[in-house]
Protein backbone atom coordinates (compact mmCIF):
# COMPACT_ATOMS: atom_id res chain seq x y z
CA UNK A 1 0.00 0.00 0.00
CA UNK A 2 1.53 3.36 -1.00
CA UNK A 3 1.32 6.58 1.03
CA UNK A 4 -1.63 7.93 -0.99
CA UNK A 5 -3.60 4.76 -0.26
CA UNK A 6 -2.63 4.93 3.42
CA UNK A 7 -3.89 8.51 3.59
CA UNK A 8 -7.13 7.38 1.90
CA UNK A 9 -7.61 4.62 4.48
CA UNK A 10 -7.14 7.08 7.35
CA UNK A 11 -9.47 9.66 5.83
CA UNK A 12 -12.16 7.08 5.11
CA UNK A 13 -11.92 5.94 8.71
CA UNK A 14 -12.46 9.34 10.32
CA UNK A 15 -15.74 10.25 8.62
CA UNK A 16 -16.73 12.83 6.04
CA UNK A 17 -16.64 15.95 8.23
CA UNK A 18 -13.25 15.15 9.75
CA UNK A 19 -11.83 14.14 6.36
CA UNK A 20 -13.01 17.43 4.89
CA UNK A 21 -11.27 19.27 7.72
CA UNK A 22 -8.01 17.52 6.85
CA UNK A 23 -8.37 17.86 3.08
CA UNK A 24 -8.76 21.64 3.28
CA UNK A 25 -5.11 21.88 4.39
CA UNK A 26 -3.84 19.92 1.39
CA UNK A 27 -2.75 21.14 -2.02
CA UNK A 28 -5.30 20.62 -4.84
CA UNK A 29 -3.16 17.93 -6.54
CA UNK A 30 -2.85 16.07 -3.24
CA UNK A 31 -6.61 16.25 -2.70
CA UNK A 32 -7.16 14.92 -6.20
CA UNK A 33 -4.78 11.98 -5.70
CA UNK A 34 -6.13 11.06 -2.26
CA UNK A 35 -9.72 11.59 -3.39
CA UNK A 36 -9.19 9.25 -6.34
CA UNK A 37 -7.68 6.64 -4.02
CA UNK A 38 -10.64 7.02 -1.64
CA UNK A 39 -13.14 6.38 -4.43
CA UNK A 40 -11.31 3.33 -5.73
CA UNK A 41 -10.47 1.63 -2.44
CA UNK A 42 -11.96 -1.84 -2.33
CA UNK A 43 -11.42 -4.92 -0.22
CA UNK A 44 -9.25 -3.26 2.41
CA UNK A 45 -8.74 -5.81 5.15
CA UNK A 46 -9.12 -5.09 8.84
CA UNK A 47 -5.45 -6.00 9.17
CA UNK A 48 -4.48 -3.37 6.58
CA UNK A 49 -6.56 -0.73 8.36
CA UNK A 50 -4.98 -1.58 11.71
CA UNK A 51 -1.48 -1.44 10.18
CA UNK A 52 -2.13 2.00 8.69
CA UNK A 53 -3.56 3.36 11.94
CA UNK A 54 -0.69 1.89 13.97
CA UNK A 55 1.87 3.41 11.58
CA UNK A 56 0.15 6.80 11.81
CA UNK A 57 0.05 6.69 15.62
CA UNK A 58 3.69 5.59 15.85
CA UNK A 59 4.79 8.43 13.60
CA UNK A 60 2.63 10.92 15.50
CA UNK A 61 4.15 9.80 18.81
CA UNK A 62 7.66 10.28 17.38
CA UNK A 63 6.80 13.74 16.10
CA UNK A 64 5.45 14.97 19.41
CA UNK A 65 8.40 13.66 21.40
CA UNK A 66 10.80 15.78 19.33
CA UNK A 67 9.20 19.14 20.05
CA UNK A 68 10.16 21.35 22.97
CA UNK A 69 6.49 21.79 23.88
CA UNK A 70 5.35 18.21 23.37
CA UNK A 71 3.46 18.11 26.70
CA UNK A 72 1.57 21.26 25.74
CA UNK A 73 0.83 19.77 22.31
CA UNK A 74 -0.50 16.53 23.82
CA UNK A 75 -2.65 18.47 26.29
CA UNK A 76 -4.12 20.58 23.49
CA UNK A 77 -4.81 17.48 21.39
CA UNK A 78 -6.66 15.86 24.32
CA UNK A 79 -8.67 19.03 24.85
CA UNK A 80 -9.77 18.57 21.23
CA UNK A 81 -10.65 14.90 21.77
CA UNK A 82 -7.51 13.29 20.30
CA UNK A 83 -5.37 11.05 22.50
CA UNK A 84 -2.06 10.41 20.74
CA UNK A 85 -0.63 8.00 23.32
CA UNK A 86 -2.01 4.58 22.35
CA UNK A 87 -1.70 3.13 25.86
CA UNK A 88 -3.55 6.06 27.38
CA UNK A 89 -6.26 5.75 24.71
CA UNK A 90 -6.60 2.01 25.42
CA UNK A 91 -7.03 2.74 29.13
CA UNK A 92 -9.69 5.32 28.32
CA UNK A 93 -11.59 2.90 26.05
CA UNK A 94 -11.32 0.17 28.68
CA UNK A 95 -12.76 2.51 31.32
CA UNK A 96 -15.65 3.33 28.99
CA UNK A 97 -16.36 -0.37 28.41
CA UNK A 98 -16.30 -1.14 32.15
CA UNK A 99 -18.62 1.79 32.89
CA UNK A 100 -21.03 0.79 30.11
CA UNK A 101 -21.07 -2.82 31.26
CA UNK A 102 -21.67 -1.82 34.88
CA UNK A 103 -24.49 0.50 33.89
CA UNK A 104 -26.35 -2.34 32.23
CA UNK A 105 -25.44 -5.04 34.76
CA UNK A 106 -23.15 -6.60 32.16
CA UNK A 107 -19.68 -8.07 32.41
CA UNK A 108 -16.98 -6.72 30.07
CA UNK A 109 -15.11 -9.32 28.04
CA UNK A 110 -11.36 -9.39 28.67
CA UNK A 111 -10.04 -9.30 25.09
CA UNK A 112 -6.75 -7.37 24.78
CA UNK A 113 -6.66 -7.80 20.99
CA UNK A 114 -10.16 -6.33 20.60
CA UNK A 115 -9.25 -3.49 22.96
CA UNK A 116 -6.19 -2.67 20.82
CA UNK A 117 -8.24 -2.83 17.62
CA UNK A 118 -10.96 -0.51 18.94
CA UNK A 119 -8.40 1.86 20.45
CA UNK A 120 -6.64 2.10 17.08
CA UNK A 121 -9.94 2.99 15.40
CA UNK A 122 -10.84 5.92 17.66
CA UNK A 123 -9.08 9.16 18.48
CA UNK A 124 -10.57 9.54 21.93
CA UNK A 125 -11.87 6.98 24.38
CA UNK A 126 -14.07 8.76 26.89
CA UNK A 127 -14.15 11.75 29.16
C-alpha positions as CSV (number, residue, x, y, z in Angstrom):
1,X,0.0,0.0,0.0
2,X,1.5,3.4,-1.0
3,X,1.3,6.6,1.0
4,X,-1.6,7.9,-1.0
5,X,-3.6,4.8,-0.3
6,X,-2.6,4.9,3.4
7,X,-3.9,8.5,3.6
8,X,-7.1,7.4,1.9
9,X,-7.6,4.6,4.5
10,X,-7.1,7.1,7.4
11,X,-9.5,9.7,5.8
12,X,-12.2,7.1,5.1
13,X,-11.9,5.9,8.7
14,X,-12.5,9.3,10.3
15,X,-15.7,10.2,8.6
16,X,-16.7,12.8,6.0
17,X,-16.6,15.9,8.2
18,X,-13.2,15.2,9.7
19,X,-11.8,14.1,6.4
20,X,-13.0,17.4,4.9
21,X,-11.3,19.3,7.7
22,X,-8.0,17.5,6.9
23,X,-8.4,17.9,3.1
24,X,-8.8,21.6,3.3
25,X,-5.1,21.9,4.4
26,X,-3.8,19.9,1.4
27,X,-2.8,21.1,-2.0
28,X,-5.3,20.6,-4.8
29,X,-3.2,17.9,-6.5
30,X,-2.8,16.1,-3.2
31,X,-6.6,16.3,-2.7
32,X,-7.2,14.9,-6.2
33,X,-4.8,12.0,-5.7
34,X,-6.1,11.1,-2.3
35,X,-9.7,11.6,-3.4
36,X,-9.2,9.2,-6.3
37,X,-7.7,6.6,-4.0
38,X,-10.6,7.0,-1.6
39,X,-13.1,6.4,-4.4
40,X,-11.3,3.3,-5.7
41,X,-10.5,1.6,-2.4
42,X,-12.0,-1.8,-2.3
43,X,-11.4,-4.9,-0.2
44,X,-9.3,-3.3,2.4
45,X,-8.7,-5.8,5.1
46,X,-9.1,-5.1,8.8
47,X,-5.4,-6.0,9.2
48,X,-4.5,-3.4,6.6
49,X,-6.6,-0.7,8.4
50,X,-5.0,-1.6,11.7
51,X,-1.5,-1.4,10.2
52,X,-2.1,2.0,8.7
53,X,-3.6,3.4,11.9
54,X,-0.7,1.9,14.0
55,X,1.9,3.4,11.6
56,X,0.2,6.8,11.8
57,X,0.1,6.7,15.6
58,X,3.7,5.6,15.9
59,X,4.8,8.4,13.6
60,X,2.6,10.9,15.5
61,X,4.1,9.8,18.8
62,X,7.7,10.3,17.4
63,X,6.8,13.7,16.1
64,X,5.4,15.0,19.4
65,X,8.4,13.7,21.4
66,X,10.8,15.8,19.3
67,X,9.2,19.1,20.1
68,X,10.2,21.3,23.0
69,X,6.5,21.8,23.9
70,X,5.3,18.2,23.4
71,X,3.5,18.1,26.7
72,X,1.6,21.3,25.7
73,X,0.8,19.8,22.3
74,X,-0.5,16.5,23.8
75,X,-2.7,18.5,26.3
76,X,-4.1,20.6,23.5
77,X,-4.8,17.5,21.4
78,X,-6.7,15.9,24.3
79,X,-8.7,19.0,24.9
80,X,-9.8,18.6,21.2
81,X,-10.7,14.9,21.8
82,X,-7.5,13.3,20.3
83,X,-5.4,11.0,22.5
84,X,-2.1,10.4,20.7
85,X,-0.6,8.0,23.3
86,X,-2.0,4.6,22.3
87,X,-1.7,3.1,25.9
88,X,-3.6,6.1,27.4
89,X,-6.3,5.7,24.7
90,X,-6.6,2.0,25.4
91,X,-7.0,2.7,29.1
92,X,-9.7,5.3,28.3
93,X,-11.6,2.9,26.1
94,X,-11.3,0.2,28.7
95,X,-12.8,2.5,31.3
96,X,-15.6,3.3,29.0
97,X,-16.4,-0.4,28.4
98,X,-16.3,-1.1,32.1
99,X,-18.6,1.8,32.9
100,X,-21.0,0.8,30.1
101,X,-21.1,-2.8,31.3
102,X,-21.7,-1.8,34.9
103,X,-24.5,0.5,33.9
104,X,-26.3,-2.3,32.2
105,X,-25.4,-5.0,34.8
106,X,-23.2,-6.6,32.2
107,X,-19.7,-8.1,32.4
108,X,-17.0,-6.7,30.1
109,X,-15.1,-9.3,28.0
110,X,-11.4,-9.4,28.7
111,X,-10.0,-9.3,25.1
112,X,-6.7,-7.4,24.8
113,X,-6.7,-7.8,21.0
114,X,-10.2,-6.3,20.6
115,X,-9.2,-3.5,23.0
116,X,-6.2,-2.7,20.8
117,X,-8.2,-2.8,17.6
118,X,-11.0,-0.5,18.9
119,X,-8.4,1.9,20.4
120,X,-6.6,2.1,17.1
121,X,-9.9,3.0,15.4
122,X,-10.8,5.9,17.7
123,X,-9.1,9.2,18.5
124,X,-10.6,9.5,21.9
125,X,-11.9,7.0,24.4
126,X,-14.1,8.8,26.9
127,X,-14.1,11.7,29.2
